[in-house]
Amino acid sequence: MSPRTGKARPPARFLRAFKAAVGTEDWDRAEALAEAALAARPDCAEAHFAHALVAIYRDDLAAALERAARANGIAPGIGDFEDLLAVVHALAGDLNSALFHGKAAADAPRLAHLAGMAPAGFPSLAQAFLQISEAPLRRRGLAALDRKRWAEAERWFRQHLVFAPDDREAFVGLGVSLLAQDAPVAAVETLRAARHRLPHDAAIASLLGRALTRAGAFGLARACHASARLLAPEDGDVAAAGLLDATVDPGVAGPVIAAGYADWCRSFAVADGGGARSQRAGGSDRRLTVGYVIASAGETSAGPWLAEILSHRNAARFKTVGFGHGPLSTPANQVFQKCVDRWQDVAGADAPTLAAMVRGEDVDILVDLVGLEAPELHAAFASRMAPCQVGWLGLPALAAPCAVDFVLTDRFVADRKGKARGRAAGARLIDLSLGSVVAPPPTPVAAAAAAAAAGEGEDPAELLFAADAGLDDLNATTAEWWSAILHAVPEAKLILRDRNLTQPAALAQVLDIFGTFGVAHRVDVVAEASPRAFFAHGDVGLLPYPAPRPASLTDALSAGLPVVCPAGGAGRAAASILDHLGLSAGTIAADRDRYVAHAIAWARDGAARAAFPARIAEACAQTGVWDAAARVRDLEDAFARMWAALCADDAGPTRHTVGA
């Protein structure tokens, strides 16, 4: 009997086998041996100790802590176990706990049969103390976050929170990494725990609001964003996050968003008292300098296509300057190398700093490509950084006149009501003839991929409606529309791309949503990493209400699918693409009844479905929507018109109308 543990010593063959596996660094074998020993004897302290050693070499300090603590709980007062706990805490940067267990280990007896369990290179307690650093797990998580390695970041943040359960930065990093992995339900769970520990932290409340929106809990999300605003009424980032979420909330109307945006401008726009030089300098025919506030646009799905458009600029007519997050050499920004003559890194810059940098570049026309996605930069437009300031992408509504001089839009994005609201607010609107929406062009799915998709057990007689929708898209309105279509086409099913929808909590939510309308048994989830390959499984693409993603539209077009697209509530971007392609007939629906009717019509007309890929190809070739050179000519013509209008304004008392 062991005089210290009070338990029978583990079998000698386990100890010998484990030491042999460790000696050859066969961690899979070592882990299997520890698990087998625990299966036979769950209270075997030595097996828990062995499992903790393996976990350390797996870079899983949280699991190592749990196993070492179990060993110490089963057999308290053993120096080997206390020593291991001290090392684990030291490796995690937890100095106080490491010192506590190190002191306990100093006077505690050791177990002779544990000698040799740890490999030769295992750090001693003294070595661990010498190498201790502050929050190494969090630091590794932040590094992974910077590299967009979301799963790796999640792993490090989760481990760090085991040792530092009140760490705000780790909670935020974990929430961001989960949302980036399309796991909003897990993000909500994590951030609710964070709010219990840090109930007065506005950033956590705001991020929880974003997670709730992504999870489809719009009412709770609105309340959470309101709570964050109350906690930090002077934080423009917090207010911007609520506005951006409102654009996909079916319960928030466009005028409400426009009013909220105007309030944001009044509350957070930063006027530094400076000013731009007169727009008359050099007249309207000279070479103009155009500045683009790019921020992190290169990280978006549309970033490369935006860069492709701008790369075809007329260098004799325009000089260009990019203002982006990070150096131009970073992977996300490299796509803009052919787009700009100069680049300014504005990462971490506030509004006054951006204003000074823009004025230093002597910019004539400053174009905002990100809007409230970079609120700290958007706020600087009130400082009059350039003679001509233009709002284009990233704005939830028509910009207020204090922020920009012109808003680039098109005949569809700004409908008659939107144009009337913009003019009432003093905004000057200009239509881009090829559309104001920037979305990646369709690339036809390879025939082999499509054939493979069709051969994965799908019944050729069964019509499949396909939707690449997350929980935030599966609101009550969308679910009712799609359910009505399924009821009208009894031989059809709806397939959803698996965006973590098969996780238990998410799957239960999906089943509840469609079960409400009696069609849950006719909804399947398809595991497909590529959205474009996913749509190749279907026959008709369905886009959700109220704000379908333009990228999802082009994914469906890549697979040659006819689509049914709501005109949209606050966001009309996806439908704008169809309108400018000349494909609006049978695809854009202004209301619920037309949406359902369009879907039924496509389901009933196999010949029309078969002919649609050719219509897509013809539209792409003839309209110029995805002709980068044509798009930049359209944009630069708009610049010239705006500049001429400003010069005319400066020359006389009459204010000229530009565009629509």
Summary of the structure (lengths in Angstrom):
residues: 660
radius of gyration: 29.6
end to end distance: 90.7
largest distance: 102.1
contacts: 2269
relative contact order: 0.07
helix: 53%
strand: 9%
